[in-house]
Amino acid sequence: MVKIERTNGENAKIAIASLEKEKQKKNGNYNASEIFDAINEIFHGKCYLCEQRGFYQVEHLIPHKGNKDLEFEWNNLFLACPHCNNIKRDKYTPILDCCKVDVDQKIAFRKHGYWGTEEYLEFTALSDDAETKMTVKLLEEIHHGSTPQKQAEAKILYVKIVKSMRTFKNYVLEYEAAKGQTKLDTLELIKLELKSTSEFTAFKRWLIRDAKEKYPELQQYCQ
């Protein structure tokens, strides 16, 4: 979960105009194709909570509970996978707005352990505010599950994170060993992985942050 810039490009303007029209209808649809496409573009095709790519739904950051202003508010619409959306629902509020806050600077995202040892994900609040604490609770349920079905879904998500992290770690190791142009080329791959467009960016950034003494030159790309 990292900060996403909510741009107001051409597709966003079309979506906002569509939302205003849908809001006036008795049974308006905040999930119309032009709205979904704009939201999908802004969130780089990944869930704003778990950061995986796949199947998505338009989700309300603040539950609208029948309030049309909230239901059709452009800045209240986010892209979420079914797993995260079904867990969050109205249960977790308020949480951090990743379009306004650098979430990975308020929460530490870490994967502990390795093959043959206990492996687990840990989310640590670095701030004492209510939104941060609630977001940590939500992330813990997303990644650990509270029912057999959600635990199975969380396991699938975990495997995706591990595979992505393994690829990223290999880039870092290649960067460390390389010289000259090869080192520069590998650095570009690392920079791409640390951008908000990448899957599971928060975990990758914290891997680098926790190795700041070894890779001080990479810290600037974790912003």
Secondary structure, 3 states (H helix, E strand, C coil): CCCCCCCCCHHHHHHHHHHHHHHHCCCCCCCCHHHHHHHHHHCCCCCCCCCCCCCCEEEECCCCCCCHHHHCCHHHEEEECHHHHHHHCCCCCCCCCCCCCCHHHHEEEEEECCCCCCCEEEEEECCCCHHHHHHHHHHHHHHHCCCHHHHHHHHHHHHHHHHHHHHHHHHHHHHHHCCHHHHHHHHHHHHHHCCCCCCCHHHHHHHHHCCCCCCHHHHHHHC
